[in-house]
Amino acid sequence: MRFKKLITGISIVGLMALGGCSSKKAGKAPDVKHVGVLQVVQHPSLDKAYKGFKKGLKESGFVEGKNLKIDYQNAQNNQDNLKSMSEKLVNEKSDLILGIATPAAQSVANATQKIPTVVTAVTDLKAAKLVDSDAKPGRNITGTTDMVSIKRQIKLLLSIVPKAKTVGIMYNAGESNSKIQADLATAALKKAGVKVLIKTANTTNDVQQVTETLASKVDGIFVPTDNTFDSAASVVGKVVKEKKVPLVASSVDQVRTGGLASIGIDYELLGEQTGKMAAKILSGKAKPANMPVERAHDMKLVVNKSMAKALGIDPKSIKAPK
């Protein structure tokens, strides 16, 4: 009987030892971080921002399928979708949430004041009531701004059409980031002694009519970074080409699709910056409240050469103003 108990004891000890060896060989399972993503609508600039975000995470050691799981949601510019998708990402207890564009960022902010959140493609985080200040966000949110120098954009437009008497501005008045830029552009144009004509569109269905109406009355057009007009950039491009009206946009992707020129942002690089900020938060190295909002590292002049030729403008004559 004693012998049997001894054998049993040895067997149990042996199995425990084997189990220990097995655990060591298998290694500890990686800590998988869950990141929720809410994008307001699908269009080139925002798609590139999301692509860059994933790249920034990967370069910082967070790889999908290994130690990272991403739940991507696209609201397709629908307010009801924004609300329900934000709540979904919060209820699933994401470790971090990314909001792409101002409406998405605001929706996430309304859904949670606890889960760490980063945002990108937002023009003014303070004006959107997402942070206390760019230097000291003070809450659970930080990120990157796509604000460009509106004064430089207007200087660029007026250098292309120096004799312009009236310049049009188009945007969606429901997007706070667009209105901020439109107001700055209006002030710059008035200071230059140029009359301003403003037209707004609530949906992409309104864009063609608004563009046609405005293009027939102005010498040039400025479009801020605006999700509605970015989504209908090809429609805008077709109209301004037919009307022979130069269009300067804050969005580089809108220019490539349907504008003439911009001194703008590479949204993929901006997204990459945001991804690296998110990685610091996921790693426990930083908290959103103490992470200053970042601006794009690089701004560049982009000229749509085919549009320039269609308008009878030498692409080489377009220079970036200081």
Secondary structure as GFF3:
##gff-version 3
##sequence-region A 1 322
A	DSSP	alpha_helix	2	26	.	.	.	ID=ss1
A	DSSP	beta_strand	33	39	.	.	.	ID=ss2
A	DSSP	alpha_helix	44	59	.	.	.	ID=ss3
A	DSSP	beta_strand	68	74	.	.	.	ID=ss4
A	DSSP	alpha_helix	79	91	.	.	.	ID=ss5
A	DSSP	beta_strand	96	100	.	.	.	ID=ss6
A	DSSP	alpha_helix	102	111	.	.	.	ID=ss7
A	DSSP	beta_strand	117	122	.	.	.	ID=ss8
A	DSSP	beta_strand	141	145	.	.	.	ID=ss9
A	DSSP	alpha_helix	150	160	.	.	.	ID=ss10
A	DSSP	beta_strand	166	171	.	.	.	ID=ss11
A	DSSP	alpha_helix	176	191	.	.	.	ID=ss12
A	DSSP	beta_strand	195	200	.	.	.	ID=ss13
A	DSSP	three_ten_helix	204	206	.	.	.	ID=ss14
A	DSSP	alpha_helix	207	215	.	.	.	ID=ss15
A	DSSP	beta_strand	220	223	.	.	.	ID=ss16
A	DSSP	alpha_helix	227	231	.	.	.	ID=ss17
A	DSSP	alpha_helix	233	243	.	.	.	ID=ss18
A	DSSP	beta_strand	247	249	.	.	.	ID=ss19
A	DSSP	alpha_helix	252	258	.	.	.	ID=ss20
A	DSSP	beta_strand	261	264	.	.	.	ID=ss21
A	DSSP	alpha_helix	267	282	.	.	.	ID=ss22
A	DSSP	three_ten_helix	288	290	.	.	.	ID=ss23
A	DSSP	beta_strand	294	295	.	.	.	ID=ss24
A	DSSP	beta_strand	300	303	.	.	.	ID=ss25
A	DSSP	alpha_helix	305	310	.	.	.	ID=ss26
A	DSSP	three_ten_helix	315	317	.	.	.	ID=ss27
###
